[in-house]
Amino acid sequence: RTTDDTPQVAQQTTYPTESNHFLFSLTSPRIILVADATGAADVNSCVTLHMANLDYLQRSHGNTSAQSVVCNGMEIFAGQIGNPSSNSSLICPFSVCGSLTKTLPMESCPPEQTNGWIWIEELKAHAAYTDLTTSLDVLNGFNKQIIPSNEGTSKAKQNMTKANDDTGGNERKSQNGEVKLDVLCSGFSLVVTDDSYRHFANAQPLIALSLVGLHYSRTVTRPS
């Protein structure tokens, strides 16, 4: 029998059989966003995200990998740099967690599947007018800081897109499958007050909003 007469054996993708776990944990982490990162301004507004703990877990076994994030005791403060007494909490401590599971295709399994979910504890926010203006000031300054970096990487993204298009045949096949995402929030309540002292009282309620719950679900199927 010649080499050409040898029956062809279908190639089957194999994955490691051992399980791998990676855990990354932070205690009382803080993320501070400032309106002016140069420090030239005399009064610099800031928004601080404070968490009691943050845990990230990555697991993999065979053709399945999962990533999970748990955040407890998250709070958001708005104020001025160097003046802790001006900081005020915009939201009561709440917890949020989520998970993303990806199953790669095998001969006996369907195409690639990705399932994700996010759960958010009931949000209770009480913000003042000055807190909102401070947050908008920080957001505006943050956008100005990241615009130059985005412009510097635009050419690199274009080159990457072109390279992906050149090799699109095989990569598109590996991206076939289904993506599911569910987001659940247990409730939301917001009260905004005017503390600009334009009224007889020190604070005047402006907005009151309440939601019992929120559920968002989406499924995207990528054609073969």
Summary of the structure (lengths in Angstrom):
residues: 224
radius of gyration: 24.9
end to end distance: 37.5
largest distance: 101.1
contacts: 562
relative contact order: 0.13
helix: 21%
strand: 50%
